[in-house]
């Protein structure tokens, strides 16, 4: 197995893999519907977790600065 330290090579191979997957998705869309549903659900859950994390950090920062000012 060949190991490349070049980040452009990694980006190029990732792009080629994505294009290959996208072409397969277009040609055989009905086979990929379950995985697309699962990925969209995981993406939504991840987005909501990230949004809650940001909201909590803002609330903690506001409480911290409120304590400092009083």
N, CA, C and O atoms as a GROMACS GRO file, in nm:
protein
  280
    1UNK      N    1   0.085  -0.118   0.000
    1UNK     CA    2   0.000   0.000   0.000
    1UNK      C    3   0.089   0.124   0.000
    1UNK      O    4   0.188   0.130   0.073
    2UNK      N    5   0.053   0.219  -0.081
    2UNK     CA    6   0.132   0.340  -0.094
    2UNK      C    7   0.076   0.449  -0.003
    2UNK      O    8  -0.046   0.470   0.001
    3UNK      N    9   0.161   0.517   0.069
    3UNK     CA   10   0.118   0.625   0.157
    3UNK      C   11   0.165   0.757   0.096
    3UNK      O   12   0.282   0.772   0.061
    4UNK      N   13   0.072   0.851   0.082
    4UNK     CA   14   0.104   0.981   0.025
    4UNK      C   15   0.093   1.087   0.134
    4UNK      O   16  -0.004   1.089   0.210
    5UNK      N   17   0.192   1.174   0.141
    5UNK     CA   18   0.188   1.285   0.236
    5UNK      C   19   0.135   1.412   0.173
    5UNK      O   20   0.125   1.516   0.240
    6UNK      N   21   0.101   1.406   0.047
    6UNK     CA   22   0.055   1.523  -0.025
    6UNK      C   23  -0.094   1.545   0.001
    6UNK      O   24  -0.175   1.459  -0.032
    7UNK      N   25  -0.132   1.659   0.060
    7UNK     CA   26  -0.275   1.683   0.087
    7UNK      C   27  -0.355   1.699  -0.042
    7UNK      O   28  -0.474   1.668  -0.044
    8UNK      N   29  -0.292   1.748  -0.149
    8UNK     CA   30  -0.365   1.761  -0.276
    8UNK      C   31  -0.404   1.625  -0.331
    8UNK      O   32  -0.510   1.610  -0.390
    9UNK      N   33  -0.318   1.526  -0.310
    9UNK     CA   34  -0.351   1.391  -0.352
    9UNK      C   35  -0.473   1.340  -0.276
    9UNK      O   36  -0.562   1.278  -0.333
   10UNK      N   37  -0.475   1.366  -0.146
   10UNK     CA   38  -0.589   1.323  -0.064
   10UNK      C   39  -0.717   1.392  -0.109
   10UNK      O   40  -0.822   1.329  -0.118
   11UNK      N   41  -0.708   1.521  -0.136
   11UNK     CA   42  -0.826   1.594  -0.184
   11UNK      C   43  -0.872   1.542  -0.319
   11UNK      O   44  -0.992   1.526  -0.342
   12UNK      N   45  -0.776   1.515  -0.409
   12UNK     CA   46  -0.812   1.465  -0.541
   12UNK      C   47  -0.879   1.328  -0.532
   12UNK      O   48  -0.980   1.304  -0.598
   13UNK      N   49  -0.824   1.240  -0.450
   13UNK     CA   50  -0.884   1.107  -0.436
   13UNK      C   51  -1.022   1.115  -0.370
   13UNK      O   52  -1.112   1.040  -0.406
   14UNK      N   53  -1.038   1.204  -0.273
   14UNK     CA   54  -1.168   1.223  -0.210
   14UNK      C   55  -1.269   1.275  -0.312
   14UNK      O   56  -1.383   1.230  -0.316
   15UNK      N   57  -1.226   1.369  -0.395
   15UNK     CA   58  -1.313   1.423  -0.499
   15UNK      C   59  -1.352   1.315  -0.599
   15UNK      O   60  -1.469   1.306  -0.638
   16UNK      N   61  -1.256   1.233  -0.640
   16UNK     CA   62  -1.285   1.126  -0.736
   16UNK      C   63  -1.381   1.023  -0.675
   16UNK      O   64  -1.471   0.974  -0.744
   17UNK      N   65  -1.361   0.991  -0.548
   17UNK     CA   66  -1.451   0.897  -0.481
   17UNK      C   67  -1.592   0.955  -0.472
   17UNK      O   68  -1.690   0.884  -0.493
   18UNK      N   69  -1.600   1.084  -0.440
   18UNK     CA   70  -1.731   1.150  -0.433
   18UNK      C   71  -1.800   1.150  -0.569
   18UNK      O   72  -1.919   1.123  -0.577
   19UNK      N   73  -1.727   1.181  -0.675
   19UNK     CA   74  -1.784   1.182  -0.810
   19UNK      C   75  -1.831   1.041  -0.849
   19UNK      O   76  -1.937   1.025  -0.908
   20UNK      N   77  -1.751   0.941  -0.814
   20UNK     CA   78  -1.789   0.803  -0.844
   20UNK      C   79  -1.917   0.766  -0.768
   20UNK      O   80  -2.008   0.704  -0.825
   21UNK      N   81  -1.925   0.803  -0.641
   21UNK     CA   82  -2.044   0.775  -0.561
   21UNK      C   83  -2.164   0.852  -0.615
   21UNK      O   84  -2.275   0.798  -0.620
   22UNK      N   85  -2.144   0.977  -0.657
   22UNK     CA   86  -2.253   1.058  -0.710
   22UNK      C   87  -2.305   0.999  -0.840
   22UNK      O   88  -2.426   0.995  -0.862
   23UNK      N   89  -2.215   0.954  -0.926
   23UNK     CA   90  -2.258   0.892  -1.052
   23UNK      C   91  -2.336   0.764  -1.024
   23UNK      O   92  -2.437   0.737  -1.089
   24UNK      N   93  -2.291   0.685  -0.928
   24UNK     CA   94  -2.362   0.563  -0.890
   24UNK      C   95  -2.499   0.598  -0.832
   24UNK      O   96  -2.596   0.527  -0.856
   25UNK      N   97  -2.506   0.705  -0.755
   25UNK     CA   98  -2.632   0.749  -0.698
   25UNK      C   99  -2.731   0.790  -0.808
   25UNK      O  100  -2.849   0.757  -0.800
   26UNK      N  101  -2.682   0.861  -0.908
   26UNK     CA  102  -2.770   0.905  -1.016
   26UNK      C  103  -2.818   0.785  -1.099
   26UNK      O  104  -2.935   0.779  -1.137
   27UNK      N  105  -2.729   0.691  -1.126
   27UNK     CA  106  -2.766   0.577  -1.210
   27UNK      C  107  -2.855   0.477  -1.137
   27UNK      O  108  -2.940   0.414  -1.200
   28UNK      N  109  -2.839   0.461  -1.007
   28UNK     CA  110  -2.914   0.363  -0.930
   28UNK      C  111  -2.973   0.428  -0.806
   28UNK      O  112  -2.945   0.386  -0.693
   29UNK      N  113  -3.054   0.530  -0.826
   29UNK     CA  114  -3.106   0.609  -0.714
   29UNK      C  115  -3.194   0.528  -0.620
   29UNK      O  116  -3.188   0.548  -0.498
   30UNK      N  117  -3.273   0.437  -0.671
   30UNK     CA  118  -3.366   0.364  -0.585
   30UNK      C  119  -3.295   0.272  -0.486
   30UNK      O  120  -3.349   0.241  -0.381
   31UNK      N  121  -3.174   0.229  -0.520
   31UNK     CA  122  -3.099   0.143  -0.428
   31UNK      C  123  -3.043   0.220  -0.309
   31UNK      O  124  -3.014   0.162  -0.205
   32UNK      N  125  -3.028   0.351  -0.323
   32UNK     CA  126  -2.964   0.432  -0.220
   32UNK      C  127  -3.062   0.510  -0.133
   32UNK      O  128  -3.019   0.586  -0.046
   33UNK      N  129  -3.190   0.494  -0.154
   33UNK     CA  130  -3.287   0.571  -0.077
   33UNK      C  131  -3.278   0.542   0.073
   33UNK      O  132  -3.278   0.638   0.150
   34UNK      N  133  -3.269   0.417   0.118
   34UNK     CA  134  -3.260   0.395   0.263
   34UNK      C  135  -3.138   0.461   0.327
   34UNK      O  136  -3.148   0.520   0.435
   35UNK      N  137  -3.022   0.452   0.261
   35UNK     CA  138  -2.904   0.514   0.320
   35UNK      C  139  -2.914   0.666   0.318
   35UNK      O  140  -2.864   0.732   0.408
   36UNK      N  141  -2.979   0.723   0.216
   36UNK     CA  142  -2.998   0.868   0.214
   36UNK      C  143  -3.092   0.913   0.324
   36UNK      O  144  -3.073   1.020   0.382
   37UNK      N  145  -3.193   0.833   0.353
   37UNK     CA  146  -3.284   0.865   0.464
   37UNK      C  147  -3.209   0.861   0.596
   37UNK      O  148  -3.223   0.951   0.679
   38UNK      N  149  -3.129   0.758   0.617
   38UNK     CA  150  -3.052   0.745   0.741
   38UNK      C  151  -2.952   0.860   0.752
   38UNK      O  152  -2.938   0.919   0.860
   39UNK      N  153  -2.882   0.893   0.644
   39UNK     CA  154  -2.785   1.002   0.648
   39UNK      C  155  -2.852   1.136   0.676
   39UNK      O  156  -2.797   1.218   0.749
   40UNK      N  157  -2.969   1.158   0.618
   40UNK     CA  158  -3.038   1.285   0.645
   40UNK      C  159  -3.084   1.292   0.790
   40UNK      O  160  -3.078   1.399   0.851
   41UNK      N  161  -3.129   1.180   0.846
   41UNK     CA  162  -3.168   1.179   0.987
   41UNK      C  163  -3.048   1.205   1.077
   41UNK      O  164  -3.056   1.282   1.172
   42UNK      N  165  -2.935   1.139   1.047
   42UNK     CA  166  -2.813   1.161   1.127
   42UNK      C  167  -2.764   1.304   1.114
   42UNK      O  168  -2.717   1.363   1.211
   43UNK      N  169  -2.773   1.360   0.994
   43UNK     CA  170  -2.734   1.499   0.974
   43UNK      C  171  -2.821   1.593   1.055
   43UNK      O  172  -2.771   1.688   1.115
   44UNK      N  173  -2.951   1.568   1.057
   44UNK     CA  174  -3.042   1.652   1.134
   44UNK      C  175  -3.012   1.642   1.284
   44UNK      O  176  -3.008   1.743   1.354
   45UNK      N  177  -2.992   1.519   1.332
   45UNK     CA  178  -2.960   1.500   1.474
   45UNK      C  179  -2.828   1.569   1.509
   45UNK      O  180  -2.817   1.634   1.613
   46UNK      N  181  -2.729   1.554   1.423
   46UNK     CA  182  -2.601   1.620   1.446
   46UNK      C  183  -2.614   1.771   1.448
   46UNK      O  184  -2.554   1.838   1.531
   47UNK      N  185  -2.694   1.826   1.355
   47UNK     CA  186  -2.716   1.970   1.351
   47UNK      C  187  -2.783   2.019   1.479
   47UNK      O  188  -2.744   2.122   1.534
   48UNK      N  189  -2.883   1.945   1.526
   48UNK     CA  190  -2.953   1.986   1.649
   48UNK      C  191  -2.860   1.977   1.770
   48UNK      O  192  -2.866   2.063   1.858
   49UNK      N  193  -2.775   1.875   1.776
   49UNK     CA  194  -2.679   1.864   1.886
   49UNK      C  195  -2.580   1.980   1.882
   49UNK      O  196  -2.548   2.038   1.986
   50UNK      N  197  -2.533   2.013   1.763
   50UNK     CA  198  -2.439   2.125   1.749
   50UNK      C  199  -2.506   2.256   1.789
   50UNK      O  200  -2.445   2.338   1.857
   51UNK      N  201  -2.632   2.275   1.747
   51UNK     CA  202  -2.703   2.398   1.782
   51UNK      C  203  -2.724   2.408   1.932
   51UNK      O  204  -2.710   2.516   1.989
   52UNK      N  205  -2.758   2.297   1.998
   52UNK     CA  206  -2.776   2.297   2.143
   52UNK      C  207  -2.643   2.325   2.214
   52UNK      O  208  -2.640   2.396   2.314
   53UNK      N  209  -2.534   2.270   2.161
   53UNK     CA  210  -2.402   2.294   2.219
   53UNK      C  211  -2.366   2.442   2.210
   53UNK      O  212  -2.317   2.500   2.308
   54UNK      N  213  -2.389   2.505   2.096
   54UNK     CA  214  -2.359   2.648   2.079
   54UNK      C  215  -2.448   2.732   2.170
   54UNK      O  216  -2.401   2.829   2.231
   55UNK      N  217  -2.576   2.695   2.180
   55UNK     CA  218  -2.667   2.769   2.267
   55UNK      C  219  -2.622   2.760   2.412
   55UNK      O  220  -2.627   2.860   2.484
   56UNK      N  221  -2.579   2.641   2.457
   56UNK     CA  222  -2.534   2.624   2.594
   56UNK      C  223  -2.407   2.705   2.620
   56UNK      O  224  -2.394   2.768   2.725
   57UNK      N  225  -2.314   2.705   2.524
   57UNK     CA  226  -2.191   2.783   2.543
   57UNK      C  227  -2.221   2.932   2.553
   57UNK      O  228  -2.161   3.002   2.635
   58UNK      N  229  -2.314   2.980   2.471
   58UNK     CA  230  -2.351   3.123   2.479
   58UNK      C  231  -2.414   3.155   2.613
   58UNK      O  232  -2.386   3.258   2.673
   59UNK      N  233  -2.503   3.065   2.661
   59UNK     CA  234  -2.568   3.088   2.790
   59UNK      C  235  -2.465   3.088   2.904
   59UNK      O  236  -2.473   3.171   2.994
   60UNK      N  237  -2.370   2.996   2.900
   60UNK     CA  238  -2.266   2.992   3.003
   60UNK      C  239  -2.177   3.116   2.996
   60UNK      O  240  -2.137   3.170   3.100
   61UNK      N  241  -2.146   3.161   2.875
   61UNK     CA  242  -2.064   3.281   2.860
   61UNK      C  243  -2.140   3.403   2.912
   61UNK      O  244  -2.081   3.489   2.978
   62UNK      N  245  -2.269   3.412   2.882
   62UNK     CA  246  -2.348   3.524   2.932
   62UNK      C  247  -2.353   3.523   3.084
   62UNK      O  248  -2.340   3.628   3.147
   63UNK      N  249  -2.372   3.405   3.144
   63UNK     CA  250  -2.374   3.395   3.290
   63UNK      C  251  -2.240   3.434   3.349
   63UNK      O  252  -2.233   3.501   3.452
   64UNK      N  253  -2.132   3.391   3.284
   64UNK     CA  254  -1.998   3.422   3.334
   64UNK      C  255  -1.974   3.573   3.331
   64UNK      O  256  -1.924   3.629   3.428
   65UNK      N  257  -2.007   3.637   3.221
   65UNK     CA  258  -1.984   3.783   3.211
   65UNK      C  259  -2.080   3.860   3.299
   65UNK      O  260  -2.045   3.968   3.346
   66UNK      N  261  -2.200   3.808   3.325
   66UNK     CA  262  -2.294   3.873   3.416
   66UNK      C  263  -2.239   3.867   3.558
   66UNK      O  264  -2.252   3.963   3.633
   67UNK      N  265  -2.177   3.753   3.597
   67UNK     CA  266  -2.118   3.740   3.729
   67UNK      C  267  -1.998   3.833   3.745
   67UNK      O  268  -1.977   3.888   3.853
   68UNK      N  269  -1.919   3.851   3.640
   68UNK     CA  270  -1.804   3.939   3.647
   68UNK      C  271  -1.845   4.085   3.661
   68UNK      O  272  -1.777   4.162   3.729
   69UNK      N  273  -1.954   4.123   3.598
   69UNK     CA  274  -1.994   4.263   3.601
   69UNK      C  275  -2.066   4.300   3.729
   69UNK      O  276  -2.076   4.419   3.762
   70UNK      N  277  -2.118   4.201   3.805
   70UNK     CA  278  -2.189   4.237   3.929
   70UNK      C  279  -2.102   4.230   4.050
   70UNK      O  280  -2.148   4.257   4.161
   0.00000   0.00000   0.00000
